[in-house]
């Protein structure tokens, strides 16, 4: 399930680098960093596949998701699915929520963006890589 391109990117990332796993409609190509297509796969499937290979940052919040726009609502099951996928190796750290435009700014500076087939609203998550033991 984990494509060679994604494995290469994960290996090239250094501590402090960030990667976005985005929903199918995220504007990845216009934001700048390298884009990896994972059409047909959900974000939670990819998180489950990569977390054994990816050390989360322990010095700064390693998980960031987009907050709902004022007047909109979040589906709590989306975050729950991601937390379940990420907790396979160790307890899942808290997920920080930031506004949409702050998330886009972080995405512009990300090492890579992985576009998935995820259709959940606010289904994007940023992972910050930590120091590999």
VMD Tcl script that draws the C-alpha trace (Angstrom):
set ca {
  {0.00 0.00 0.00}
  {2.88 2.40 0.63}
  {4.18 3.57 -2.72}
  {7.95 3.73 -3.31}
  {7.74 7.51 -3.85}
  {6.18 8.01 -0.43}
  {8.76 5.74 1.22}
  {11.54 7.76 -0.44}
  {10.06 11.04 0.81}
  {9.70 9.70 4.36}
  {13.35 8.60 4.28}
  {14.52 11.99 2.96}
  {12.69 13.99 5.63}
  {14.71 15.26 8.56}
  {13.60 16.00 12.10}
  {11.33 19.03 12.15}
  {10.18 18.50 8.56}
  {6.43 18.33 8.01}
  {4.25 16.28 5.67}
  {0.56 16.78 4.90}
  {-1.87 13.95 4.25}
  {-4.72 15.73 2.52}
  {-8.23 15.05 1.37}
  {-9.01 14.69 -2.32}
  {-9.88 18.37 -2.77}
  {-6.92 20.03 -1.03}
  {-5.16 22.66 -3.23}
  {-1.81 20.85 -3.02}
  {-0.46 21.63 -6.48}
  {-0.90 25.39 -6.05}
  {0.84 25.48 -2.67}
  {4.33 24.61 -3.86}
  {5.92 21.57 -2.21}
  {6.27 18.23 -3.94}
  {2.97 16.41 -4.33}
  {2.44 12.65 -4.12}
  {-0.81 11.15 -5.42}
  {-2.44 8.40 -3.37}
  {-5.84 8.45 -5.02}
  {-8.22 5.77 -3.79}
  {-6.61 5.51 -0.34}
  {-7.97 7.13 2.79}
  {-5.84 9.25 5.09}
  {-6.34 6.76 7.94}
  {-5.14 3.87 5.71}
  {-1.95 5.78 4.88}
  {-1.36 6.84 8.48}
  {-1.65 3.20 9.56}
  {0.85 2.22 6.86}
  {3.49 4.87 7.57}
  {3.40 5.28 11.36}
  {5.73 2.29 11.99}
  {8.30 4.16 9.83}
  {7.70 7.69 11.10}
  {8.83 9.08 14.44}
  {6.57 11.93 15.56}
  {8.22 15.04 17.01}
  {8.32 15.00 20.81}
  {9.45 18.62 21.25}
  {6.70 20.46 19.35}
  {3.07 19.54 18.61}
  {3.50 16.85 15.94}
  {-0.09 16.64 14.72}
  {-2.06 19.55 13.27}
  {-5.48 19.59 11.64}
  {-7.59 22.36 10.15}
  {-10.17 23.94 12.46}
  {-13.71 24.39 11.22}
  {-14.52 27.70 9.58}
  {-16.77 29.85 11.76}
  {-20.35 28.63 11.46}
  {-19.29 25.19 10.21}
  {-18.97 21.95 12.18}
  {-16.40 19.18 12.45}
  {-17.20 15.48 12.27}
  {-15.46 14.07 15.38}
  {-15.23 10.63 13.78}
  {-12.59 11.93 11.32}
  {-10.13 12.85 14.08}
  {-11.02 9.63 15.94}
  {-10.12 7.53 12.87}
  {-6.79 9.33 12.51}
  {-6.00 8.97 16.23}
  {-6.78 5.24 16.05}
  {-4.47 4.82 13.04}
  {-1.66 6.79 14.67}
  {-1.89 4.96 18.01}
  {-0.80 1.60 16.57}
  {2.83 2.13 17.61}
  {2.49 4.40 20.67}
  {-0.12 6.58 22.36}
  {-1.29 9.28 19.97}
  {-0.31 12.83 20.98}
  {-2.92 15.58 21.06}
  {-4.00 17.01 17.73}
  {-3.77 20.80 17.50}
  {-6.34 22.64 15.36}
  {-5.41 25.80 13.45}
  {-7.45 27.97 11.11}
  {-7.68 27.23 7.41}
  {-5.25 29.89 6.19}
  {-2.66 29.10 8.86}
  {-2.89 25.46 7.73}
  {-2.33 26.52 4.11}
  {0.76 28.50 5.19}
  {2.16 25.43 6.96}
  {1.38 23.35 3.86}
  {3.41 25.75 1.67}
  {6.44 25.05 3.86}
  {5.84 21.30 4.12}
  {8.34 18.81 2.76}
  {5.56 17.14 0.77}
  {1.80 16.89 0.43}
  {0.15 13.52 -0.12}
  {-3.22 13.84 -1.87}
  {-5.45 10.93 -0.91}
  {-8.92 9.82 -1.90}
  {-10.24 11.05 1.47}
  {-13.61 12.79 1.13}
  {-14.16 13.76 4.78}
  {-14.64 17.47 5.39}
  {-11.60 18.91 7.23}
  {-9.83 15.61 6.53}
  {-6.30 17.05 6.24}
  {-3.59 16.33 8.80}
  {0.00 17.56 9.16}
  {2.67 15.36 10.76}
  {5.94 16.79 12.09}
  {8.85 14.36 12.01}
  {10.84 13.83 15.16}
  {14.32 12.55 15.90}
  {14.61 8.90 14.94}
  {16.00 6.87 17.85}
}
mol new
graphics top color blue
foreach p $ca { graphics top sphere $p radius 0.5 }
foreach p [lrange $ca 0 end-1] q [lrange $ca 1 end] { graphics top cylinder $p $q radius 0.2 }
display resetview
